[in-house]
Amino acid sequence: MADTEAAASPPDRHDTREAVLFGGVYGSVLACSMVAALTQYGHTSRDSRRYDAAWLLVTALAHGYAHYIAERVPHRRGDALRTLAEEWPLIGAVVPTVVLLAGAGWGWWPANGVEYAAFALNITLLFTLGLVTSRWSRRPWAAAIGIGVVDAMLGVVVVVANAVIK
């Protein structure tokens, strides 16, 4: 009887803390990587920044859709939207960069050089995620700050790698 119940139950979802950390870190690194890749050729016009914002958002949504497809189970109506909703930490992590790029495209601030603000924003987000999740795990403040710094280094590695590759 227990085997039948186990087979019929849906697969376990990641807990909220794990989903926030994974989605937040992945989204921040994704945003850094996309901004680096999209600005590699020096396109800094307002039009190109709106394009960059759209591509970053589409890429984040595609990640959620890939999870939906990868489950390889029969799907019911609304499952795709439910799966995208479960990806909220990743999508939420890229939204600030999308707004930053779109704002440059709409003329709210200069389009040239906005990638530096995007990198700083995402590196700060990585630090904050490391700090907050470490404190959730009841680590001491010094350890939490150290973990935040190490997590922020992920973003720095992306920025440095982009500079070296150019």
C-alpha positions in Angstrom: 0.0 0.0 0.0 2.8 2.4 0.9 4.6 1.7 -2.4 1.4 2.6 -4.3 1.0 5.9 -2.4 4.6 6.8 -3.0 4.4 6.0 -6.7 1.2 8.1 -7.0 2.5 11.1 -5.2 4.2 13.9 -7.1 7.9 14.3 -6.9 9.2 16.4 -3.9 9.8 20.1 -4.7 12.8 21.8 -3.3 12.2 23.7 -0.1 11.7 27.4 -0.3 15.2 28.4 1.1 16.9 26.1 -1.4 14.8 27.5 -4.2 15.5 31.1 -3.2 19.2 30.5 -3.0 19.5 28.5 -6.2 17.2 30.8 -8.2 18.7 33.9 -6.8 22.3 32.9 -7.4 21.5 31.4 -10.8 19.5 34.5 -11.8 22.2 36.9 -10.7 25.0 35.0 -12.5 22.7 34.6 -15.5 22.1 38.4 -15.5 25.8 39.2 -15.2 26.6 36.7 -18.0 23.9 38.0 -20.3 24.8 41.6 -19.8 28.5 40.8 -20.5 27.6 38.8 -23.6 25.1 41.3 -25.0 27.4 44.3 -24.5 30.5 42.5 -25.8 30.4 44.3 -29.1 29.9 47.7 -27.7 26.3 48.2 -28.6 25.2 50.8 -26.2 22.3 52.5 -28.0 18.9 52.9 -26.3 17.4 50.4 -28.7 20.1 47.8 -27.9 19.5 48.2 -24.2 15.7 47.5 -24.6 16.7 44.5 -26.7 19.1 43.4 -24.0 16.4 43.7 -21.4 14.0 41.6 -23.5 16.5 38.9 -24.1 17.4 38.6 -20.4 13.8 38.2 -19.5 13.1 35.7 -22.2 16.1 33.7 -21.1 14.9 33.6 -17.5 11.4 32.5 -18.7 13.0 29.9 -21.0 14.7 28.4 -18.0 11.4 27.9 -16.2 9.8 26.4 -19.4 12.8 24.0 -19.7 12.0 22.7 -16.2 8.4 22.2 -17.3 9.5 20.2 -20.4 12.2 18.3 -18.5 9.7 16.8 -16.0 8.6 14.3 -18.7 5.3 13.6 -17.1 1.8 14.1 -18.5 0.8 17.8 -18.0 -2.5 19.3 -17.1 -3.9 22.6 -18.1 -2.0 25.4 -16.2 1.0 23.3 -15.4 3.3 25.5 -17.5 2.2 28.6 -15.6 2.6 26.7 -12.3 6.1 25.6 -13.2 7.0 29.2 -14.2 5.6 30.4 -10.9 7.9 28.0 -9.1 10.8 29.7 -10.8 10.0 33.0 -9.1 13.4 33.3 -7.4 15.3 33.1 -10.7 12.9 35.4 -12.5 12.9 37.8 -9.5 16.7 37.9 -9.5 16.9 39.0 -13.1 14.1 41.6 -12.9 16.2 44.3 -11.4 18.7 44.0 -14.2 15.9 43.9 -16.8 14.5 47.1 -15.3 18.0 48.7 -15.3 18.5 47.8 -18.9 15.0 48.7 -20.0 15.3 52.0 -18.1 18.4 52.8 -20.1 16.5 51.9 -23.2 13.7 54.3 -22.3 16.1 57.1 -21.6 15.7 57.2 -17.8 19.5 57.1 -17.5 22.4 56.9 -20.0 22.5 53.7 -22.1 26.3 53.8 -22.3 27.9 52.2 -19.3 24.8 50.8 -17.7 26.4 47.4 -17.8 28.7 48.5 -14.9 25.7 49.3 -12.8 24.1 45.9 -13.7 27.3 44.1 -12.7 27.4 46.0 -9.3 23.8 45.3 -8.7 24.1 41.6 -9.3 27.3 41.3 -7.3 25.5 43.0 -4.4 22.6 40.6 -4.9 24.9 37.6 -4.7 26.5 39.0 -1.5 23.1 39.6 0.0 21.8 36.1 -0.9 24.9 34.5 0.7 24.6 36.6 3.8 20.9 36.0 4.3 20.9 32.3 3.6 23.9 31.9 5.9 22.0 33.7 8.7 19.0 31.5 8.0 21.3 28.5 8.7 22.2 30.2 12.0 25.8 30.8 11.0 27.6 33.5 13.0 27.8 37.0 11.4 31.5 36.7 10.6 30.9 33.4 8.7 27.8 34.7 7.0 29.7 37.8 5.8 32.5 35.5 4.5 30.0 33.3 2.7 28.4 36.4 1.2 31.8 37.6 -0.1 32.5 34.2 -1.6 29.1 34.2 -3.3 29.7 37.8 -4.6 33.0 36.5 -6.1 30.9 34.5 -8.6 29.7 37.7 -10.1 33.2 39.1 -10.1 34.5 36.0 -11.9 31.9 36.5 -14.6 32.9 40.2 -15.0 36.6 39.4 -15.1 36.2 36.5 -17.5 34.3 38.8 -19.8 37.0 41.4 -19.7 39.7 38.8 -20.4 37.7 37.1 -23.2 37.2 40.5 -25.0 
